[in-house]
């Protein structure tokens, strides 16, 4: 099994979605068209600078992308330096746009044109890996058959390593409630201070806007945790076995991970993983099951079921921990497939814990953590006070 975990997983052209080739070709043509438009509208010597900028950025981006993809096709993670280099080129293009619009547009055209031209070449180059990929997939299939013949040990709730789902959900609810109350108290104190000090109207509006937004944001997590505890306690429906991947979303400013659910274990066939049947955005603090693009981990898990086939699961529990779905992810199946569709994860981590039921778990009292509440209020009070002062000065 150690060899399985460390063996490289090469990728072939089937790891790309079917629309990758026409889309890449379209972007390359758009980049060339953008350069042509820039040369038409740019005045005087700006044309020369635009051409030089296009060539320079393309000459840097093309080899960088090809080198990174070469490692990726061999089964290695994409090198971190390539991300830094591409981010640097992107930032330089934004700066150039602020200085000279035509030169900046040419730099963007060179960046994306070279990137997708290199992508076309990488897809063509990856075709030669098909035999190796089929061999690796066959080996993984044999390993899964061997694991299927082995009965996993069945543990009970006396085992301390078994996640206590009810306890985790109650702790999550208690923490969300304390945070919500801390924002409420801090907001009320700040507004009282604004009224007593006769603060400008802008300061009051700013405090209401920021404090109210924070209350609504925390309330979403509080409501989700409360519903999860309620459904777990009532236990009107039995949880079902399924396979899940909790994936860190690499998109900037997206903090909630993606939870993909499959009824059958997702196994790569013809170079790609099947799309998940459902995808949800999950609580970002319950991250025990979380894995990352390039090293996705599949868990066999207990998935909560509702009264209807399309009901959202309130909780998901595996041997490694608990996840708390919040809502369905918009275009989640397509997006998650684009992130991990070309991966060949190890066989799923088997489920050995019993089905979570409130009557069989040991009830653990949740500590109110009274001592930390004043600290939570103080930090929020300081932040709202600073915001009120900023709005007052800007008024």
C-alpha positions in Angstrom: 0.0 0.0 0.0 2.9 2.4 0.6 4.0 2.0 -3.0 0.4 2.9 -4.0 0.5 6.1 -2.0 3.8 7.3 -3.4 3.5 6.1 -7.0 3.3 8.8 -9.6 -0.1 9.1 -11.5 0.7 10.3 -15.1 -2.1 12.2 -17.0 -3.0 12.0 -20.6 -5.1 14.2 -22.9 -8.4 12.6 -21.6 -7.8 14.5 -18.3 -8.9 17.7 -20.1 -12.6 18.3 -20.7 -13.8 17.8 -24.3 -14.3 21.5 -24.9 -10.7 22.3 -23.9 -9.2 22.3 -27.4 -11.8 24.5 -29.1 -11.9 26.8 -26.1 -8.1 27.2 -26.1 -8.0 27.8 -29.8 -10.7 30.5 -29.4 -8.7 32.2 -26.7 -5.5 32.2 -28.9 -7.5 33.7 -31.8 -9.0 36.3 -29.4 -5.5 37.3 -28.2 -4.2 37.8 -31.7 -7.4 39.8 -32.6 -6.8 42.0 -29.5 -3.2 42.7 -30.6 -4.5 43.6 -34.0 -7.0 46.0 -32.6 -4.3 47.6 -30.3 -2.1 48.1 -33.3 -4.9 49.8 -35.2 -5.9 52.3 -32.4 -2.5 52.8 -30.8 -0.8 56.1 -31.6 2.8 56.5 -32.9 5.5 54.7 -31.0 3.0 53.0 -28.7 2.5 50.4 -31.4 6.1 49.4 -31.1 5.9 49.2 -27.3 2.7 47.2 -27.6 4.3 44.6 -29.8 7.4 44.4 -27.6 5.2 43.9 -24.5 3.1 41.2 -26.2 6.3 39.3 -27.3 8.0 39.7 -23.9 5.1 38.4 -21.9 4.4 35.6 -24.3 8.0 34.6 -24.2 7.9 34.3 -20.4 4.5 32.8 -20.1 4.8 30.1 -22.7 7.9 28.3 -21.4 6.7 28.7 -17.8 3.4 27.0 -18.6 5.0 24.2 -20.6 7.5 23.5 -17.8 4.7 23.3 -15.2 2.5 21.1 -17.4 5.4 18.8 -18.2 5.7 18.1 -14.4 1.9 17.8 -14.2 1.7 15.2 -17.0 4.3 13.1 -15.2 2.1 13.0 -12.1 4.0 15.6 -10.0 2.2 18.5 -8.4 2.3 21.8 -10.4 5.4 23.6 -9.1 4.7 26.5 -6.8 7.1 28.8 -8.6 5.0 28.6 -11.8 2.0 30.0 -9.9 4.2 32.9 -8.6 5.6 33.6 -12.0 2.1 33.7 -13.6 0.7 35.9 -10.8 3.7 38.3 -11.3 2.9 38.5 -15.1 -0.8 39.1 -14.3 0.0 41.9 -11.8 2.5 43.5 -14.2 -0.2 43.5 -16.9 -2.6 45.3 -14.5 0.0 47.9 -13.6 0.8 48.5 -17.3 -2.9 49.0 -18.1 -3.0 51.8 -15.5 0.1 53.4 -17.2 -0.8 52.9 -20.8 -4.1 51.2 -21.8 -2.8 49.9 -25.2 0.4 48.4 -23.8 -1.5 46.8 -20.9 -4.0 45.2 -23.4 -1.2 43.8 -25.4 0.4 42.3 -22.3 -2.9 40.6 -21.4 -3.2 39.3 -24.9 0.3 37.9 -24.8 -0.3 36.3 -21.4 -3.5 34.5 -22.2 -2.5 33.8 -25.8 0.7 32.1 -24.8 -1.0 30.3 -21.9 -3.7 28.7 -24.1 -1.3 28.1 -27.0 0.9 26.1 -24.6 -2.2 24.4 -23.3 -3.0 23.2 -26.9 0.6 21.8 -27.2 0.3 20.1 -23.8 -2.9 18.4 -24.8 -1.3 17.1 -27.9 1.8 16.0 -26.0 -0.3 14.2 -23.4 -1.7 11.8 -26.0 1.5 9.8 -25.7 0.7 9.0 -22.1 -2.5 7.0 -22.8 -0.8 3.6 -22.4 0.8 4.6 -19.1 -2.5 6.0 -17.8 -4.4 2.8 -18.7 -1.7 0.8 -16.9 -2.0 2.8 -13.7 -5.8 2.7 -13.8 -5.7 -1.1 -14.2 -3.3 -1.3 -11.2 -5.7 0.9 -9.1 -8.6 -1.3 -10.1 -6.8 -4.4 -8.9 -6.0 -2.8 -5.6 -9.7 -1.8 -5.2 -10.8 -5.3 -5.8 -8.3 -6.6 -3.2 -9.6 -4.0 -0.7 -13.2 -4.9 -1.4 -12.4 -8.5 -0.5 -11.1 -7.4 2.9 -13.7 -6.7 5.5 -12.9 -3.5 7.4 -13.0 -3.6 11.2 -16.2 -2.4 12.6 -15.8 0.0 15.6 -18.3 1.2 18.1 -18.8 4.5 20.0 -16.6 3.3 22.8 -13.6 3.9 20.5 -12.4 7.5 21.1 -11.3 7.9 17.5 -14.9 7.6 16.3 -16.3 11.1 15.6 -19.2 12.0 18.0 -21.4 13.7 15.4 -23.9 15.1 17.9 -21.1 16.6 20.0 -19.4 18.2 17.0 -22.6 19.7 15.8 -23.5 21.0 19.2 -20.1 22.6 19.6 -20.4 24.2 16.2 -23.8 25.6 17.1 -22.6 26.9 20.5 -19.6 28.6 18.9 -21.7 30.2 16.2 -24.2 31.4 18.8 -21.4 33.0 20.9 -20.1 34.8 17.9 -23.5 36.1 16.9 -24.2 37.3 20.5 -20.7 39.0 20.5 -21.6 40.9 17.4 -25.0 41.9 18.7 -23.6 43.2 22.0 -20.7 45.0 20.3 -23.1 46.6 17.8 -25.5 47.7 20.5 -22.7 49.2 22.6 -21.2 51.0 19.6 -24.6 52.4 18.5 -25.3 53.6 22.1 -21.9 55.4 22.2 -22.7 57.0 18.8 -26.0 58.3 20.1 -24.6 59.6 23.5 -21.7 61.3 21.7 -23.9 62.7 19.0 -21.8 61.1 16.3 -22.4 62.1 12.6 -25.1 60.2 10.7 -22.5 58.6 8.5 -20.9 57.0 11.5 -24.2 55.5 12.7 -25.0 54.2 9.2 -21.5 52.7 8.9 -21.9 50.8 12.2 -25.4 49.6 11.3 -24.1 48.4 7.8 -21.0 46.6 9.1 -22.6 45.2 12.3 -25.8 44.2 10.5 -23.8 42.5 7.8 -21.7 40.6 10.3 -24.8 39.5 12.2 -26.4 38.1 9.0 -23.1 36.4 8.0 -22.7 34.6 11.3 -26.5 33.9 11.5 -26.1 31.8 8.3 -23.7 29.4 10.1 -25.8 29.5 13.2 -29.0 28.5 11.4 -27.1 25.7 9.5 -25.7 24.3 12.7 -29.0 24.6 14.5 -30.8 22.7 11.7 -28.1 20.0 11.7 -28.5 19.5 15.5 -32.3 19.4 15.2 -32.3 16.8 12.3 -29.6 14.7 14.0 -31.5 14.7 17.3 -34.9 13.8 15.7 -33.3 11.1 13.5 -36.4 10.8 11.3 -34.5 9.2 8.4 -31.5 6.8 8.4 -28.2 8.1 7.0 -26.9 6.3 3.9 -23.4 5.2 2.8 -21.8 7.3 0.1 -18.4 8.5 -1.1 -17.3 12.1 -0.6 -14.5 14.5 -1.4 -14.2 17.7 0.6 -12.1 19.9 -1.6 -10.4 23.2 -0.8 -11.6 25.8 -3.4 -8.6 27.4 -5.0 -10.6 30.4 -6.3 -9.5 33.6 -4.6 -11.8 34.9 -1.8 -13.8 31.6 -1.8 -13.4 30.2 1.8 -16.1 27.5 1.8 -14.8 24.1 0.6 -16.7 22.0 -2.0 -18.3 18.7 -0.9 -18.8 16.2 -3.8 -21.0 13.2 -3.2 -21.0 9.9 -5.2 -23.3 6.9 -4.6 -20.5 4.6 -5.9 -16.8 5.0 -5.3 -15.5 7.5 -8.0 -13.0 5.6 -10.1 -11.2 7.1 -13.1 -12.2 5.6 -16.4 -10.8 6.7 -19.7 -8.7 9.2 -18.0 -11.3 11.1 -16.0 -13.2 10.8 -12.7 -17.0 10.8 -13.0 -18.8 14.0 -12.0 -20.1 14.1 -8.5 -23.9 13.6 -8.2 -24.2 16.5 -5.9 -21.9 19.3 -4.7 -22.4 21.6 -1.7 -20.6 24.5 -0.1 -19.6 23.5 3.4 -18.6 25.1 6.7 -15.0 26.2 6.4 -14.0 25.5 10.0 -15.0 21.8 10.0 -12.1 20.8 7.7 -11.0 17.4 9.0 -12.0 15.8 5.7 -10.5 18.6 3.5 -8.0 17.9 0.7 -6.5 19.9 -2.1 -6.5 20.0 -5.9 -3.8 17.6 -7.1 -4.1 15.3 -4.1 -7.9 14.7 -3.6 -8.8 12.2 -0.9 -12.0 10.1 -1.2 -13.8 9.1 2.0 -16.5 6.5 2.5 -19.0 8.3 4.7 -22.4 8.4 6.3 -24.5 11.1 4.6 -27.6 12.5 6.3 -30.8 12.0 4.3 -34.0 14.1 4.3 -37.6 13.4 3.7 -37.2 14.1 -0.1 -34.7 12.8 -2.6 -33.4 16.3 -3.3 -33.1 17.3 0.4 -29.7 18.8 1.4 -27.8 16.6 3.9 -27.4 18.5 7.2 -24.2 16.6 8.1 -21.7 14.2 6.7 -19.5 11.9 8.9 -16.5 9.8 8.0 -13.8 8.1 10.1 -11.6 11.2 9.8 -14.3 13.8 10.9 -17.5 15.6 10.2 -18.5 18.1 7.5 -21.4 20.5 7.6 -23.0 21.4 4.2 -24.5 24.9 4.0 -26.0 25.1 0.5 -25.8 23.7 -3.0 -22.9 25.0 -5.0 -23.8 27.0 -8.1 -22.6 25.0 -11.1 -20.9 22.8 -8.5 -20.8 19.5 -10.5 -19.1 21.2 -13.5 -16.7 23.2 -11.4 -15.6 20.4 -9.2 -15.2 18.1 -12.2 -13.0 20.7 -13.8 -10.8 20.8 -10.7 -10.3 17.1 -10.0 -11.7 15.4 -13.1 -8.2 14.5 -14.3 -7.0 13.0 -10.9 -6.7 9.3 -10.0 -7.1 9.3 -6.2 -6.1 6.4 -4.0 -8.9 3.9 -3.1 -11.4 5.5 -0.7 -10.7 5.5 3.0 -13.0 2.8 4.3 -15.8 3.5 6.7 -15.5 1.6 10.0 -17.7 3.7 12.3 -21.3 2.7 12.9 -24.2 4.8 11.6 -24.4 8.0 13.8 -27.5 7.9 16.0 -28.3 10.2 18.9 -29.3 7.3 21.2 -26.0 5.4 20.9 -23.6 8.3 21.3 -22.2 9.3 24.7 -23.7 12.7 25.5 -21.0 15.3 26.1 -21.8 18.6 27.6 -20.6 21.6 25.6 -18.6 24.0 27.6 -20.1 27.5 27.5 -16.6 29.0 27.3 -17.8 32.0 29.3 -14.3 33.5 29.8 -13.7 34.1 26.1 -17.0 35.9 25.5 -15.8 39.3 26.8 -12.7 39.0 24.6 -14.9 38.3 21.5 -17.0 41.3 22.4 -14.0 43.5 22.9 -12.4 42.7 19.5 -15.7 43.4 17.7 -16.3 46.6 19.7 -12.9 47.9 18.8 -13.4 47.1 15.1 -16.9 48.8 15.0 -15.5 51.8 16.9 -12.7 52.2 14.4 -15.2 51.9 11.6 -17.4 54.6 13.2 -14.4 56.9 13.5 -13.4 56.3 9.9 -16.9 57.1 8.6 -17.1 60.2 10.8 -13.8 61.5 9.4 -14.9 60.8 5.8 -18.2 62.6 6.3 
